[in-house]
């Protein structure tokens, strides 16, 4: 395998998964859990996330074609979702809990 390709894939996955940004979220969700159970939950989360990413990397095109979704349609819908989220942030329209 090409070292440059491996580095690009590694950096891309690192940015997507954002491990440092997810640590506070994980700790707040598992604050009442024993440390040993926290480690097991962290391992389980990493394995599941890795399996999902690997599955879509290997079979994503087949899944999309089975569902009848083209890449441009997926890109367009993703762009619309980003637009809606950014408009909510700009307008301050958030649900009060």
C-alpha positions in Angstrom: 0.0 0.0 0.0 1.2 3.5 -0.8 2.4 5.5 2.2 0.9 8.7 0.9 -2.5 7.1 0.4 -2.4 5.5 3.9 -1.5 8.9 5.4 -4.4 10.6 3.6 -6.9 8.0 4.8 -5.6 8.1 8.3 -5.8 11.9 8.5 -9.2 12.0 6.9 -10.6 9.4 9.4 -8.9 11.3 12.3 -10.7 14.5 11.3 -14.0 12.7 10.8 -14.0 10.9 14.1 -12.5 13.8 16.1 -11.3 11.7 19.1 -10.2 14.7 21.2 -13.5 16.5 20.6 -15.5 13.4 21.6 -13.6 12.8 24.9 -15.7 15.4 26.9 -18.9 14.0 25.5 -18.0 10.5 26.3 -16.9 11.4 29.8 -20.1 13.3 30.5 -22.3 10.5 29.2 -20.4 7.9 31.3 -19.7 9.9 34.5 -21.7 7.5 36.7 -20.1 4.4 35.2 -17.2 2.5 36.8 -13.8 3.1 35.1 -13.5 -0.5 34.0 -16.9 -0.3 32.4 -15.9 3.0 30.8 -13.0 1.4 29.1 -15.2 -1.4 27.8 -17.7 1.1 26.5 -14.9 3.1 24.8 -13.6 0.0 23.2 -17.1 -1.0 22.0 -17.7 2.5 20.6 -14.4 2.4 18.7 -15.1 -1.1 17.3 -18.6 -0.2 16.2 -17.6 3.1 14.6 -14.7 1.3 12.8 -17.0 -1.4 11.6 -19.5 1.1 10.3 -16.8 3.1 8.5 -15.2 0.0 7.0 -18.6 -1.3 5.9 -19.5 1.9 4.1 -16.0 2.1 2.6 -16.3 -1.4 1.2 -20.0 -1.6 0.4 -21.2 2.0 0.3 -21.6 2.2 -3.5 -23.6 -1.0 -3.5 -25.9 0.2 -0.7 -26.6 3.5 -2.5 -27.3 1.8 -5.8 -29.6 -0.8 -4.1 -31.5 2.2 -2.5 -31.5 4.0 -5.9 -29.5 7.0 -4.6 -27.0 8.6 -6.8 -23.8 10.4 -5.6 -25.0 13.8 -6.8 -28.4 13.3 -5.0 -26.5 12.4 -1.8 -24.3 15.4 -2.1 -27.3 17.7 -2.7 -29.2 16.4 0.2 -26.2 16.7 2.5 -25.7 20.3 1.3 -29.4 21.0 2.1 -29.0 19.5 5.6 -26.0 21.7 6.2 -27.9 24.7 5.0 -30.8 24.0 7.3 -28.5 23.5 10.3 -26.5 26.7 9.6 -29.7 28.7 9.2 -30.8 27.5 12.6 -27.5 28.6 14.1 -27.7 32.0 12.4 -31.3 32.7 13.3 -31.0 31.4 16.8 -34.0 29.3 16.3 -33.4 26.5 18.8 -35.8 24.4 20.9 -35.9 25.2 24.6 -35.7 22.2 26.9 
